[in-house]
Amino acid sequence: MQVRPIVNSVQASLLSHVTMASNDPALEAAATQLVEALGPALHLAVMELAEQAAAEVRAQLPGHDVDVVLSDGDPALRIAEAPVKAESAVTNEDLDARITLRLTPTLKQVVEEAAQQAGDSVNAWVVEALGRRASRERKRGPKQFTESFDL
């Protein structure tokens, strides 16, 4: 959403009303200063509207993060799927099932470094990563091909 054209439109409308009401140059000069001073307040009002829009969209899209981000000073809504927490991927079951994984030493090192950067244990990091992937696959459903091909 581009804010500047909206603010300019409101300011132009206010100035045209003043000039239609009076031909007094002093009044027109005062109105021009007032309208220019309103610019930041109008910009803030547009930002608040963007926040309200984000809250509305957030309420209607459970499981998604909705944020207002600034791009060149203009607000935009960013919508992304909410990350799956390890707790939601793991139900109320006890964590006593085990899987033995055979990894290359390089992959093991990458996993250990990623877990450390995330501030997690390797086990917690792997459980969260597996839960996220499994949840994503479950939502996606079976893969379907809509194009024909020769075997």
C-alpha positions as CSV (number, residue, x, y, z in Angstrom):
1,M,0.0,0.0,0.0
2,Q,1.4,3.3,-1.0
3,V,0.9,5.9,1.8
4,R,2.2,9.1,0.0
5,P,-0.6,9.2,-2.6
6,I,-3.3,8.8,0.1
7,V,-1.7,11.5,2.3
8,N,-1.4,13.8,-0.7
9,S,-5.0,13.3,-1.7
10,V,-6.3,14.1,1.8
11,Q,-4.1,17.2,1.9
12,A,-5.2,18.4,-1.5
13,S,-8.8,17.9,-0.5
14,L,-8.4,20.0,2.6
15,L,-6.7,22.8,0.7
16,S,-9.3,22.9,-2.0
17,H,-12.0,23.3,0.7
18,V,-10.2,26.2,2.3
19,T,-9.6,28.0,-1.0
20,M,-13.3,27.5,-2.0
21,A,-14.4,29.0,1.4
22,S,-12.3,32.1,1.3
23,N,-10.0,34.1,-1.0
24,D,-8.1,35.5,2.0
25,P,-4.3,34.8,1.3
26,A,-3.5,34.8,5.0
27,L,-6.1,32.2,5.7
28,E,-4.9,30.1,2.7
29,A,-1.3,30.3,4.0
30,A,-2.3,29.2,7.5
31,A,-4.3,26.4,6.0
32,T,-1.3,25.3,3.9
33,Q,0.9,25.2,7.0
34,L,-1.8,23.3,8.9
35,V,-2.2,20.7,6.1
36,E,1.5,20.2,5.8
37,A,1.7,19.7,9.6
38,L,-1.0,17.1,9.4
39,G,1.2,14.9,7.0
40,P,2.9,12.9,9.8
41,A,-0.4,12.4,11.6
42,L,-2.1,11.1,8.4
43,H,0.9,8.8,7.8
44,L,0.5,7.4,11.3
45,A,-3.3,6.9,10.8
46,V,-2.6,4.9,7.6
47,M,-0.1,2.8,9.6
48,E,-2.7,2.2,12.3
49,L,-5.2,1.1,9.6
50,A,-2.6,-1.4,8.3
51,E,-2.2,-2.8,11.8
52,Q,-6.0,-3.2,12.1
53,A,-6.1,-4.9,8.8
54,A,-3.3,-7.3,9.9
55,A,-5.3,-8.1,13.1
56,E,-8.4,-8.9,11.1
57,V,-6.5,-11.1,8.7
58,R,-4.7,-12.8,11.6
59,A,-8.0,-13.6,13.3
60,Q,-9.3,-15.1,10.1
61,L,-6.2,-17.2,9.3
62,P,-5.4,-19.4,12.3
63,G,-2.0,-21.1,11.9
64,H,-0.5,-18.1,10.1
65,D,1.6,-15.2,11.2
66,V,0.4,-11.9,9.8
67,D,2.7,-8.9,10.2
68,V,2.9,-5.3,8.9
69,V,6.3,-4.7,7.4
70,L,7.7,-1.5,5.9
71,S,8.9,-1.5,2.3
72,D,10.4,1.9,1.3
73,G,8.4,3.5,4.1
74,D,5.0,2.0,3.0
75,P,3.2,-0.7,5.0
76,A,2.6,-4.1,3.5
77,L,1.1,-7.3,5.0
78,R,3.4,-10.3,5.2
79,I,1.5,-13.6,5.7
80,A,3.4,-16.8,6.5
81,E,2.5,-20.2,8.0
82,A,3.2,-20.1,11.7
83,P,6.2,-22.3,12.6
84,V,5.2,-25.6,14.2
85,K,6.5,-25.8,17.7
86,A,8.1,-29.0,18.9
87,E,5.5,-29.3,21.5
88,S,2.7,-29.3,19.0
89,A,4.5,-31.8,16.7
90,V,4.9,-34.1,19.7
91,T,1.5,-34.9,21.4
92,N,1.1,-35.8,25.0
93,E,3.0,-39.0,24.5
94,D,6.2,-39.8,26.4
95,L,9.4,-39.3,24.6
96,D,10.6,-42.9,24.8
97,A,10.5,-44.1,21.2
98,R,14.0,-44.3,19.7
99,I,15.3,-44.1,16.1
100,T,18.9,-44.9,15.2
101,L,20.1,-42.7,12.4
102,R,23.1,-43.2,10.3
103,L,24.5,-39.9,9.1
104,T,27.6,-38.8,7.3
105,P,30.1,-37.1,9.6
106,T,29.5,-33.9,7.6
107,L,25.7,-34.0,8.0
108,K,26.1,-34.8,11.7
109,Q,28.3,-31.7,12.2
110,V,25.8,-29.5,10.3
111,V,22.9,-30.8,12.5
112,E,25.0,-30.2,15.7
113,E,25.9,-26.6,14.5
114,A,22.3,-25.8,13.6
115,A,21.0,-27.1,17.0
116,Q,23.7,-25.0,18.8
117,Q,22.7,-21.9,16.8
118,A,19.1,-22.5,17.7
119,G,20.0,-22.9,21.3
120,D,18.6,-26.5,21.3
121,S,19.9,-29.9,22.0
122,V,20.5,-32.0,18.9
123,N,17.6,-34.2,20.0
124,A,15.2,-31.3,20.4
125,W,16.3,-29.8,17.1
126,V,15.8,-33.1,15.2
127,V,12.4,-33.7,16.8
128,E,11.2,-30.2,15.8
129,A,12.6,-30.5,12.3
130,L,11.0,-33.9,11.8
131,G,7.7,-32.7,13.3
132,R,7.7,-29.6,11.0
133,R,8.4,-31.7,7.9
134,A,5.8,-34.4,8.8
135,S,3.2,-31.8,9.5
136,R,3.9,-30.1,6.2
137,E,3.6,-33.4,4.3
138,R,0.4,-34.3,6.1
139,K,-1.2,-31.0,5.0
140,R,0.0,-31.4,1.5
141,G,-1.6,-34.8,1.1
142,P,-0.8,-37.3,-1.5
143,K,1.1,-36.1,-4.6
144,Q,-1.0,-35.9,-7.7
145,F,0.0,-35.4,-11.3
146,T,-2.3,-33.6,-13.6
147,E,-0.2,-33.9,-16.7
148,S,0.1,-37.0,-18.9
149,F,3.4,-38.7,-19.6
150,D,4.6,-41.8,-21.4
151,L,6.1,-44.7,-19.5
